[in-house]
Amino acid sequence: MADEILTGEGVALQVSAASVLIRAGAWLIDAVVVGVVLVIAPLTIIGVLGVDRLDPALATALLFMIFFFAFMVVPVTVETLTHGRSLGKFALGLQVIRDDGGPVRLRHSAVRGLVGFFELWALTGGLAFMVAMFNDRGKRVGDFLAGTYVIRVKTRPRAFTGLWLPPQLAGWVGVADIRPLPAGLALRARQFLGRARQFPPLARYRLALRLAAQLERHVAPAPPWGTHPEEFIAAVLFERRRRDHAAFDRRQPHLQAQLAGIDVLPYAVPDPES
């Protein structure tokens, strides 16, 4: 199921809840890591202290501490510091987020870890699997209590290519009137240019035509006849950024004069800190 979440920058992102099977795969990877820790830690302690120095009471206390750290402290700490990632989730491209789309905090991870000990480890995942099968987001009991769910994320960052100006459109775009673009339209056009090579040729051309038609409503005069829609999009975005930078450079002297005036006290009053 795809959800739309709003980031702190006001950008809408499409995310999809992870399926039960892929979550089970991530848990199995984590379980292998925990199993290795449960084997290595006691052997290390025995090697350091020696078998003859381990009385039953001390051995029970150490075993309890190892279990507590392996099943609670380490998973909760890792999930909190990585904002919802574990080794298994990282390997399979998953992340835990809040129901509102925000990053998980310590209390969310602590609730998930405490409940997860019983539903995942004590009950070998049976309860978690049954609950996750009967809701759209694949949430287990710990997710319901913590207000979280697991999503699929891209493991590779999406690289945006730099804006470019087609040489044949330099003369036209230099005198064109580019009105303010809606934020959503500008973002979609910028993302399209960054991902254009990933689309099949026909889909790429159709998307470019659709975006160019939307951009043309805010640009006058129209581009020269026969202009490729992708080149038109690139020229408009390039010129829009160039004009924004030029306007900022023109305002710089005025802004610096205002900032300098802030440090001057009125009526020639001496500065007590000087």
C-alpha positions as CSV (number, residue, x, y, z in Angstrom):
1,M,0.0,0.0,0.0
2,A,1.4,3.4,-1.0
3,D,1.1,6.3,1.4
4,E,1.9,10.0,1.0
5,I,3.9,11.6,3.9
6,L,4.8,15.2,4.3
7,T,8.4,15.9,5.3
8,G,9.5,18.9,7.4
9,E,10.4,20.7,4.2
10,G,6.9,20.4,2.9
11,V,7.7,17.9,0.3
12,A,5.3,15.0,-0.3
13,L,6.9,11.6,-0.5
14,Q,5.3,8.4,-1.7
15,V,6.3,5.4,0.5
16,S,5.0,1.8,0.5
17,A,4.5,-0.4,3.5
18,A,6.8,-3.4,3.6
19,S,5.2,-6.8,3.0
20,V,5.0,-9.4,5.8
21,L,7.4,-11.7,3.9
22,I,10.2,-9.2,3.4
23,R,9.8,-8.1,7.1
24,A,10.2,-11.8,8.1
25,G,13.4,-11.9,6.0
26,A,14.8,-8.9,7.8
27,W,14.0,-10.5,11.1
28,L,15.7,-13.7,10.2
29,I,18.9,-11.8,9.4
30,D,18.7,-10.0,12.7
31,A,18.0,-13.4,14.4
32,V,21.2,-14.9,12.9
33,V,23.2,-11.9,14.3
34,V,21.6,-12.3,17.7
35,G,22.3,-16.0,17.6
36,V,26.0,-15.4,16.8
37,V,26.2,-13.0,19.7
38,L,24.6,-15.5,22.1
39,V,27.2,-18.1,21.1
40,I,30.3,-15.9,21.1
41,A,29.6,-13.8,24.3
42,P,29.4,-16.8,26.7
43,L,32.4,-18.4,25.1
44,T,34.4,-15.2,25.5
45,I,33.4,-14.8,29.1
46,I,34.3,-18.4,29.9
47,G,37.7,-17.9,28.1
48,V,38.4,-14.8,30.2
49,L,37.2,-16.0,33.6
50,G,37.7,-19.7,33.3
51,V,35.2,-22.5,33.9
52,D,36.4,-23.0,37.5
53,R,35.6,-19.4,38.5
54,L,32.0,-19.5,37.2
55,D,29.7,-20.5,40.0
56,P,26.0,-21.1,39.1
57,A,24.8,-17.8,40.5
58,L,27.4,-15.8,38.6
59,A,26.8,-17.8,35.4
60,T,23.0,-17.2,35.7
61,A,23.5,-13.4,36.2
62,L,25.9,-13.2,33.2
63,L,23.5,-15.2,31.1
64,F,20.7,-12.9,32.0
65,M,22.8,-9.8,31.1
66,I,23.8,-11.3,27.8
67,F,20.1,-12.0,26.9
68,F,19.0,-8.5,28.1
69,F,21.7,-6.8,26.0
70,A,21.2,-9.0,22.9
71,F,17.4,-8.8,22.8
72,M,16.7,-5.3,24.2
73,V,19.6,-2.9,24.7
74,V,21.4,-3.4,21.4
75,P,18.3,-3.6,19.1
76,V,16.7,-0.5,20.7
77,T,19.9,1.5,20.6
78,V,20.7,0.6,17.0
79,E,17.1,1.3,15.8
80,T,17.1,4.7,17.7
81,L,20.5,5.8,16.4
82,T,19.8,4.8,12.8
83,H,16.3,6.2,12.8
84,G,14.6,2.8,12.2
85,R,17.2,0.6,10.6
86,S,18.7,-2.7,11.8
87,L,21.2,-4.9,9.9
88,G,18.3,-7.0,8.4
89,K,16.3,-3.9,7.5
90,F,19.3,-2.2,6.0
91,A,20.1,-5.3,3.9
92,L,16.6,-5.5,2.5
93,G,15.9,-1.8,2.1
94,L,13.5,-1.3,5.0
95,Q,13.0,1.4,7.6
96,V,10.7,2.0,10.6
97,I,8.9,5.3,10.6
98,R,6.1,6.8,12.7
99,D,2.5,6.7,11.5
100,D,2.8,10.4,10.6
101,G,5.9,9.8,8.5
102,G,8.4,11.1,11.1
103,P,11.6,9.3,12.3
104,V,11.3,7.0,15.3
105,R,12.6,8.1,18.7
106,L,13.8,6.2,21.7
107,R,10.3,5.6,23.1
108,H,9.1,4.2,19.9
109,S,12.1,1.8,19.6
110,A,11.8,0.9,23.3
111,V,8.1,-0.1,22.9
112,R,8.8,-2.1,19.8
113,G,11.8,-3.8,21.4
114,L,9.9,-4.7,24.6
115,V,6.8,-6.0,22.9
116,G,8.9,-7.6,20.2
117,F,10.7,-9.8,22.7
118,F,7.5,-11.6,23.5
119,E,5.8,-11.6,20.0
120,L,9.0,-12.2,18.0
121,W,11.4,-14.2,20.2
122,A,9.3,-15.8,22.9
123,L,6.5,-16.8,20.5
124,T,9.0,-17.3,17.5
125,G,7.2,-14.7,15.5
126,G,3.8,-16.5,15.3
127,L,1.8,-13.7,16.9
128,A,3.5,-11.0,14.9
129,F,2.9,-12.9,11.6
130,M,-0.8,-13.4,12.3
131,V,-1.4,-9.8,13.3
132,A,0.6,-8.4,10.4
133,M,-1.4,-10.5,7.9
134,F,-4.6,-8.8,8.8
135,N,-3.8,-5.1,8.3
136,D,-2.8,-3.1,5.2
137,R,0.5,-1.8,6.6
138,G,1.7,-5.2,7.9
139,K,2.0,-3.9,11.4
140,R,2.7,-6.2,14.3
141,V,1.5,-5.6,17.9
142,G,4.6,-3.6,18.8
143,D,3.9,-1.3,15.8
144,F,0.4,-0.7,16.9
145,L,1.4,0.2,20.5
146,A,4.4,2.4,19.3
147,G,2.5,4.1,16.5
148,T,5.0,2.9,13.8
149,Y,5.2,0.8,10.7
150,V,7.9,-0.4,8.3
151,I,8.3,0.9,4.8
152,R,10.4,0.1,1.8
153,V,13.1,2.6,1.0
154,K,15.6,3.0,-1.8
155,T,19.0,1.6,-0.9
156,R,20.8,3.8,-3.5
157,P,20.5,7.6,-3.4
158,R,18.8,9.1,-6.4
159,A,21.4,11.2,-8.3
160,F,20.0,14.4,-9.8
161,T,21.8,15.7,-12.9
162,G,22.7,19.3,-13.0
163,L,20.5,21.8,-14.8
164,W,21.6,22.6,-18.3
165,L,20.7,25.1,-21.1
166,P,20.3,23.8,-24.6
167,P,22.4,26.2,-26.8
168,Q,19.6,26.6,-29.4
169,L,17.2,27.9,-26.8
170,A,19.6,30.5,-25.2
171,G,18.3,33.4,-27.2
172,W,14.7,32.6,-26.6
173,V,14.8,31.9,-22.9
174,G,16.9,35.0,-22.3
175,V,14.0,37.2,-23.2
176,A,11.1,34.9,-22.2
177,D,8.7,35.9,-19.4
178,I,8.8,33.1,-16.8
179,R,6.1,33.6,-14.2
180,P,6.4,32.0,-10.8
181,L,5.9,28.2,-11.0
182,P,3.8,26.2,-8.6
183,A,6.1,24.4,-6.1
184,G,4.8,21.0,-7.0
185,L,5.3,21.6,-10.8
186,A,8.8,22.8,-10.4
187,L,9.7,19.8,-8.2
188,R,8.2,17.3,-10.6
189,A,10.0,18.9,-13.5
190,R,13.3,18.8,-11.6
191,Q,12.8,15.2,-10.6
192,F,11.9,14.2,-14.1
193,L,15.2,15.6,-15.5
194,G,17.1,13.7,-12.8
195,R,15.4,10.4,-13.6
196,A,14.7,10.8,-17.4
197,R,17.3,8.2,-18.4
198,Q,15.6,5.5,-16.2
199,F,12.3,5.6,-18.3
200,P,11.7,3.8,-21.5
201,P,11.9,6.1,-24.6
202,L,8.2,6.3,-25.2
203,A,7.3,6.8,-21.5
204,R,10.0,9.4,-21.2
205,Y,8.7,11.4,-24.2
206,R,5.1,11.3,-22.9
207,L,6.1,12.5,-19.5
208,A,8.2,15.3,-21.0
209,L,5.2,16.3,-23.2
210,R,2.9,16.4,-20.2
211,L,5.3,18.5,-18.0
212,A,6.1,20.8,-20.9
213,A,2.4,21.5,-21.5
214,Q,2.0,22.4,-17.8
215,L,5.1,24.6,-17.8
216,E,4.0,26.4,-21.0
217,R,1.1,28.0,-19.2
218,H,3.6,30.0,-17.1
219,V,6.0,31.0,-20.0
220,A,5.6,33.5,-22.7
221,P,6.2,33.6,-25.6
222,A,6.1,29.9,-26.5
223,P,9.4,28.2,-27.4
224,P,10.4,27.9,-31.1
225,W,8.4,25.5,-33.2
226,G,9.8,22.0,-33.1
227,T,11.5,22.4,-29.7
228,H,11.9,19.0,-27.9
229,P,9.8,19.0,-24.7
230,E,12.7,17.8,-22.5
231,E,14.9,20.6,-23.8
232,F,12.2,23.1,-23.1
233,I,11.9,21.9,-19.5
234,A,15.6,22.1,-19.1
235,A,15.8,25.6,-20.5
236,V,13.0,27.0,-18.3
237,L,14.4,25.5,-15.1
238,F,18.0,26.6,-15.9
239,E,16.9,30.2,-16.7
240,R,14.6,30.3,-13.6
241,R,17.5,29.4,-11.4
242,R,19.9,31.8,-13.1
243,R,17.4,34.7,-12.5
244,D,16.9,33.7,-8.9
245,H,20.7,33.8,-8.4
246,A,21.0,37.2,-10.2
247,A,18.2,38.7,-8.1
248,F,19.9,37.5,-4.9
249,D,23.2,39.0,-6.0
250,R,21.4,42.4,-6.6
251,R,20.0,42.3,-3.1
252,Q,23.3,41.5,-1.5
253,P,24.6,45.1,-1.1
254,H,21.3,46.3,0.4
255,L,21.2,43.3,2.8
256,Q,24.8,43.9,3.9
257,A,24.1,47.6,4.5
258,Q,21.1,46.6,6.7
259,L,23.2,44.2,8.6
260,A,25.9,46.8,9.1
261,G,23.3,49.2,10.4
262,I,22.2,46.8,13.1
263,D,25.6,47.0,14.8
264,V,25.4,50.9,15.0
265,L,23.5,52.3,18.0
266,P,21.3,55.3,17.3
267,Y,21.9,58.9,18.5
268,A,25.7,58.2,18.7
269,V,25.3,56.3,21.9
270,P,28.6,54.6,22.7
271,D,28.6,50.8,22.5
272,P,29.2,49.5,26.1
273,E,30.9,46.3,24.7
274,S,33.5,48.2,22.6
